[in-house]
Amino acid sequence: MTESKIIDILRSRFNKNMKYHNGLDFEVIVPRLNKEVISSLIYMEETGGEPDVIKYDKSSDKYIFVDTSIESPNRRSLCYDDEALNLRKDNKPISSVIREIKMHKVELLKEDEYFYLQSLNNFDLKSSSWLLTPKEIRDLGGAIFGSKHYNRTFIFYNSAESYYSNRGFRVKVEV
């Protein structure tokens, strides 16, 4: 996908979903889209994430692009990190969430960011998304994920080496 194509897609989605970023102007964001950011946004788009701006953080002067696909993007069936991947003896997935985010220079959503995203729309009603797991949970072998049911956002846990066809991960890029 070309740089101009992704910018056109992002502009169109931005204009369609003003409820996610009321009062923001996409043309102010465009000059901030350097080659590395464009590459990350293309990854998000090509894997079904439907990236869109959901917030402007005044304190850091950053616009935040997040996966806004209604269900978790097509980055699924991955265990949490390489430590978990290495623990699996059978049926190893092809990669891990942490490996993928590092490779594509994106960040995994934190719990509070996931709650904020869920306040904008109903996401992950049939799927779930791995979230950045606090060290104290990961040190015990666990990892967290979120989904929404009964009009409420839930944060759950699993062993980090688990993976499911309906669990993906949502990411962000700040510009």
Secondary structure, DSSP 4 states (H G I P E B T S, - for coil): --HHHHHHHHHHHHHHTGGGSTT--HHHHGGG--HHHHHHHHHHHHTT--EEEEEEETTTTEEEEEE--SSPPS--S-BSSHHHHHH--SS--S-BHHHHHHHTT-EEPPHHHHHHHHHHS---SS-EEE-PPPHHHHTTTEEEEEEEETTEEEEEEEETT---TTEEE-EEEE-
